[in-house]
């Protein structure tokens, strides 16, 4: 009777165990091996979008929305955290301060020029009824005499005159400020101007900052209401924007004036140290301002007063909380 070889099953068993151990030592599918070929997905959807990586298609049956992506946020015109040093910047979220003039000491006064533009004015331009709402003679004189000035620009005026805006921004003596987008009234019964709805007030002013910002130059957070018309409701609506409202204590009356004399008289009879003079650079609506301006400059010099940027005139002024 043959004798069984007991070593054969033992060897077979050892071989089998060795194979199992070898299989267990191999990496499992999908396990990281230290090679860059395997990319780990972000831990969350927020991490994916923050890294700029494209989002994967939603899994069927998941709660992921399948409609079009949400639009990008529109510009808000709100100040960045670093704008605290910008002239006119106030604390966002509080009712903006209102100023009429600077301190009544020294010899500085601010010449400010409003650049209005309404839809009706645009129609006048398109139809050829008027030649221009940009009085370049004023800009020429200010540049030639090296006179500082601050320009309150409407967004539509900037869009209509981008080259003139670049010229203003390029002058280190000029400051740029905000005069709304389309020169709508922020209160009722404001010189027959159409009234902007309350819910659109902040967006209108914010849009104007966004229109002006790309031109650079001496940007400010100063804002002027059309017609100087405002109330507590309008001021409250602008609280998120961090602006300072600038009215002015010397209103020249240059719109639609038929002679330079009343403009000059209105300015020189009221101007004092720290005054903020309100003029216009809209030629067709203020055709005599360029003739009045050299006489105003001469009269200021005779009174010992010197034009300065608005930010310098207001620098030492504690603004009133509201008006």
C-alpha positions as CSV (number, residue, x, y, z in Angstrom):
1,X,0.0,0.0,0.0
2,X,1.6,3.3,-1.1
3,X,2.5,5.7,1.5
4,X,1.1,9.2,1.1
5,X,3.6,12.1,0.9
6,X,2.4,14.6,3.6
7,X,4.8,17.3,2.4
8,X,2.9,18.0,-0.8
9,X,-0.3,19.4,0.8
10,X,1.9,21.5,3.1
11,X,3.9,23.0,0.2
12,X,0.7,23.7,-1.7
13,X,-0.8,25.5,1.3
14,X,2.3,27.6,1.7
15,X,2.2,28.6,-1.9
16,X,-1.4,29.6,-1.7
17,X,-0.8,31.7,1.5
18,X,2.1,33.5,-0.2
19,X,-0.2,34.5,-3.1
20,X,-2.8,35.9,-0.8
21,X,-0.2,37.9,1.1
22,X,1.1,39.3,-2.2
23,X,-2.4,40.3,-3.3
24,X,-3.1,42.1,-0.1
25,X,0.1,44.1,-0.5
26,X,-1.0,45.5,-3.9
27,X,-2.7,49.0,-3.8
28,X,-6.4,49.0,-4.0
29,X,-8.1,50.7,-6.9
30,X,-8.5,54.4,-6.3
31,X,-6.0,54.5,-3.4
32,X,-3.4,57.3,-3.4
33,X,0.0,56.1,-4.5
34,X,1.9,59.4,-4.2
35,X,1.7,60.0,-8.0
36,X,0.3,63.3,-9.4
37,X,-1.9,61.4,-11.7
38,X,-4.6,61.1,-9.0
39,X,-6.3,64.4,-8.2
40,X,-8.3,64.6,-5.0
41,X,-11.6,66.5,-5.4
42,X,-12.2,69.6,-3.1
43,X,-13.8,68.8,0.2
44,X,-16.7,71.1,-0.5
45,X,-18.5,73.0,-3.3
46,X,-17.2,76.3,-1.8
47,X,-13.6,75.1,-2.1
48,X,-14.1,74.2,-5.7
49,X,-15.5,77.6,-6.7
50,X,-12.9,79.4,-4.6
51,X,-10.0,77.6,-6.4
52,X,-11.5,78.5,-9.8
53,X,-11.9,74.8,-10.7
54,X,-14.9,74.0,-12.9
55,X,-17.7,72.4,-11.0
56,X,-18.7,68.9,-11.8
57,X,-22.1,68.2,-13.4
58,X,-24.7,67.5,-10.8
59,X,-25.5,63.9,-10.0
60,X,-28.9,62.8,-11.1
61,X,-31.4,63.0,-8.3
62,X,-29.3,65.4,-6.2
63,X,-30.5,68.7,-4.9
64,X,-28.0,70.6,-7.1
65,X,-29.9,73.2,-9.2
66,X,-29.8,72.5,-12.9
67,X,-30.9,75.9,-14.2
68,X,-28.5,78.6,-15.6
69,X,-25.8,79.8,-13.3
70,X,-26.5,82.9,-11.2
71,X,-25.3,86.2,-12.8
72,X,-22.2,87.8,-11.5
73,X,-22.8,90.5,-8.8
74,X,-23.4,93.9,-10.3
75,X,-21.0,96.7,-9.3
76,X,-22.2,98.4,-6.2
77,X,-20.0,101.5,-6.0
78,X,-19.5,100.8,-2.3
79,X,-16.2,101.8,-0.8
80,X,-13.6,99.1,-0.3
81,X,-12.1,98.7,3.1
82,X,-9.1,100.7,1.9
83,X,-11.0,103.8,0.9
84,X,-11.0,105.4,4.3
85,X,-8.3,107.8,3.1
86,X,-10.2,108.8,0.0
87,X,-11.5,112.4,0.4
88,X,-15.2,112.4,1.4
89,X,-15.2,108.8,2.6
90,X,-17.5,108.4,5.6
91,X,-18.5,105.4,7.6
92,X,-20.7,103.1,5.5
93,X,-24.0,102.2,7.2
94,X,-24.5,105.6,8.8
95,X,-26.4,108.5,7.4
96,X,-23.9,110.5,5.4
97,X,-22.7,113.8,6.7
98,X,-23.7,117.0,4.9
99,X,-21.4,120.0,4.5
100,X,-21.9,123.5,3.0
101,X,-18.4,125.0,3.5
102,X,-15.1,124.6,5.2
103,X,-13.6,126.5,8.1
104,X,-14.0,130.3,8.0
105,X,-10.3,130.8,8.5
106,X,-7.4,131.1,6.1
107,X,-7.8,132.1,2.4
108,X,-9.0,128.9,0.6
109,X,-12.2,128.5,-1.3
110,X,-13.5,125.7,-3.5
111,X,-14.6,126.1,-7.1
112,X,-16.9,123.2,-7.9
113,X,-18.4,122.6,-11.4
114,X,-21.5,120.4,-11.9
115,X,-21.6,118.3,-15.1
116,X,-25.3,117.6,-15.6
117,X,-26.8,115.2,-18.1
118,X,-30.4,114.1,-18.4
119,X,-32.2,112.0,-21.0
120,X,-33.7,115.2,-22.3
121,X,-30.3,116.8,-22.7
122,X,-29.1,113.7,-24.5
123,X,-32.0,114.0,-26.9
124,X,-31.1,117.7,-27.5
125,X,-27.6,116.6,-28.4
126,X,-28.7,113.8,-30.7
127,X,-31.2,116.0,-32.5
128,X,-28.7,118.8,-33.1
129,X,-30.7,121.3,-31.1
130,X,-27.6,122.0,-28.9
131,X,-23.9,121.9,-29.8
132,X,-22.4,120.8,-26.5
133,X,-22.9,120.3,-22.8
134,X,-19.1,120.4,-22.2
135,X,-17.7,123.9,-21.8
136,X,-14.1,123.4,-22.8
137,X,-13.4,127.1,-22.5
138,X,-13.7,126.6,-18.7
139,X,-11.3,123.7,-18.7
140,X,-8.9,125.6,-20.9
141,X,-8.9,128.6,-18.5
142,X,-8.5,126.5,-15.4
143,X,-5.6,124.6,-17.0
144,X,-3.9,127.7,-18.3
145,X,-4.1,129.5,-15.0
146,X,-3.3,126.4,-13.0
147,X,-6.5,126.7,-10.9
148,X,-7.6,123.8,-8.8
149,X,-11.3,122.7,-9.1
150,X,-13.6,119.9,-8.3
151,X,-16.0,118.4,-10.9
152,X,-19.3,116.8,-9.8
153,X,-20.0,114.4,-12.7
154,X,-23.1,112.6,-13.7
155,X,-22.6,109.2,-15.1
156,X,-24.3,110.0,-18.3
157,X,-22.1,113.1,-18.8
158,X,-19.0,110.9,-18.4
159,X,-20.4,108.4,-21.0
160,X,-21.2,111.3,-23.4
161,X,-17.7,112.9,-22.9
162,X,-15.1,110.2,-22.1
163,X,-12.3,112.2,-23.6
164,X,-13.1,115.3,-21.6
165,X,-13.4,113.1,-18.5
166,X,-9.9,111.7,-19.2
167,X,-8.6,115.2,-19.5
168,X,-10.1,116.2,-16.1
169,X,-8.8,113.0,-14.5
170,X,-5.3,113.6,-15.9
171,X,-5.0,117.1,-14.2
172,X,-3.5,116.7,-10.7
173,X,-5.3,119.9,-9.6
174,X,-8.8,118.6,-10.4
175,X,-10.9,116.3,-8.2
176,X,-13.7,114.1,-9.5
177,X,-16.9,113.7,-7.5
178,X,-20.4,112.2,-8.0
179,X,-23.5,114.0,-9.2
180,X,-25.8,111.0,-9.8
181,X,-26.1,109.0,-12.9
182,X,-28.9,110.8,-14.8
183,X,-29.6,113.9,-12.8
184,X,-32.9,112.8,-11.4
185,X,-34.4,114.5,-8.4
186,X,-34.2,112.8,-5.0
187,X,-37.1,114.8,-3.6
188,X,-40.4,116.0,-5.1
189,X,-40.7,119.5,-6.6
190,X,-37.0,119.9,-7.3
191,X,-36.8,122.3,-10.3
192,X,-39.2,120.2,-12.3
193,X,-36.8,117.3,-12.5
194,X,-38.2,113.8,-12.8
195,X,-38.0,112.0,-9.5
196,X,-36.1,108.8,-8.9
197,X,-37.9,106.1,-6.9
198,X,-36.6,105.7,-3.4
199,X,-35.5,102.0,-4.0
200,X,-33.3,103.1,-6.8
201,X,-31.4,106.0,-5.1
202,X,-28.4,104.0,-3.8
203,X,-28.0,102.0,-7.0
204,X,-28.0,105.2,-9.0
205,X,-25.2,106.8,-7.0
206,X,-23.3,103.6,-6.8
207,X,-23.5,103.2,-10.6
208,X,-22.0,106.7,-11.0
209,X,-19.0,105.8,-8.8
210,X,-18.5,102.8,-11.0
211,X,-18.6,104.8,-14.2
212,X,-16.1,107.4,-12.9
213,X,-13.7,105.0,-11.2
214,X,-11.8,103.7,-14.3
215,X,-10.7,107.2,-15.2
216,X,-8.4,107.4,-12.2
217,X,-7.1,110.8,-11.1
218,X,-8.1,112.3,-7.8
219,X,-11.2,110.3,-7.0
220,X,-13.4,111.3,-4.1
221,X,-16.4,110.1,-2.2
222,X,-18.1,113.5,-2.4
223,X,-21.6,113.5,-3.6
224,X,-24.0,116.3,-4.6
225,X,-27.7,116.0,-5.1
226,X,-29.2,117.5,-8.3
227,X,-30.6,120.9,-7.4
228,X,-29.2,120.4,-3.9
229,X,-32.5,118.8,-3.1
230,X,-32.5,116.2,-0.4
231,X,-34.3,115.1,2.8
232,X,-33.8,112.6,5.5
233,X,-35.2,109.8,3.4
234,X,-32.7,110.4,0.6
235,X,-29.8,110.7,3.1
236,X,-30.8,107.4,4.7
237,X,-30.9,105.6,1.4
238,X,-27.3,106.6,0.7
239,X,-26.1,105.4,4.1
240,X,-24.5,102.2,2.6
241,X,-22.3,104.1,0.2
242,X,-20.0,105.9,2.6
243,X,-20.2,109.3,1.1
244,X,-20.1,112.9,2.2
245,X,-22.9,115.1,0.8
246,X,-21.6,118.5,-0.4
247,X,-24.1,121.3,-0.9
248,X,-22.3,124.7,-1.1
249,X,-22.8,128.1,0.5
250,X,-22.3,130.2,-2.7
251,X,-24.7,129.3,-5.5
252,X,-23.8,131.2,-8.6
253,X,-27.1,130.9,-10.5
254,X,-25.2,130.3,-13.8
255,X,-27.7,127.9,-15.3
256,X,-29.5,129.8,-18.1
257,X,-28.0,133.1,-17.1
258,X,-28.0,135.5,-20.1
259,X,-25.1,137.7,-18.8
260,X,-21.9,137.1,-16.9
261,X,-22.6,140.0,-14.5
262,X,-25.2,138.4,-12.2
263,X,-23.0,135.3,-11.9
264,X,-20.0,137.3,-10.9
265,X,-22.0,139.4,-8.5
266,X,-23.6,136.3,-6.9
267,X,-20.2,134.7,-6.2
268,X,-18.2,137.7,-5.2
269,X,-20.9,139.2,-2.9
270,X,-21.2,136.0,-0.9
271,X,-17.9,134.2,-1.0
272,X,-15.9,134.0,2.3
273,X,-12.9,131.9,3.4
274,X,-13.9,128.2,3.3
275,X,-16.7,128.8,0.8
276,X,-17.9,126.1,-1.7
277,X,-18.9,127.8,-4.9
278,X,-21.4,126.0,-7.1
279,X,-20.9,126.5,-10.9
280,X,-21.7,124.5,-14.0
281,X,-19.6,123.2,-16.9
282,X,-22.6,122.4,-19.1
283,X,-22.2,124.8,-21.9
284,X,-25.6,124.9,-23.5
285,X,-27.4,125.1,-20.1
286,X,-24.9,127.6,-18.6
287,X,-23.5,129.5,-21.6
288,X,-22.1,132.5,-19.6
289,X,-20.0,130.6,-17.1
290,X,-16.8,130.8,-19.2
291,X,-17.2,134.5,-19.5
292,X,-17.9,134.9,-15.7
293,X,-15.0,132.7,-14.6
294,X,-12.0,135.0,-15.3
295,X,-13.8,137.8,-13.5
296,X,-14.6,135.6,-10.6
297,X,-10.9,134.6,-10.4
298,X,-9.8,138.2,-10.5
299,X,-12.4,139.1,-7.8
300,X,-11.2,136.3,-5.5
301,X,-7.6,137.5,-5.8
302,X,-8.7,141.0,-5.0
303,X,-10.3,139.7,-1.8
304,X,-7.2,137.7,-0.9
305,X,-8.9,134.3,-1.6
306,X,-7.2,131.4,-3.3
307,X,-9.0,128.5,-5.1
308,X,-8.1,125.1,-3.7
309,X,-9.4,121.5,-4.2
310,X,-12.6,120.8,-2.3
311,X,-10.8,118.2,-0.1
312,X,-8.3,120.9,1.1
313,X,-11.1,123.4,1.8
314,X,-13.0,120.9,3.8
315,X,-10.1,119.2,5.5
316,X,-10.5,120.7,8.9
317,X,-14.3,120.8,8.9
318,X,-16.3,118.5,11.2
319,X,-19.3,117.7,9.0
320,X,-22.8,117.9,10.4
321,X,-24.5,114.5,10.8
322,X,-27.5,115.5,8.7
323,X,-29.1,118.5,7.1
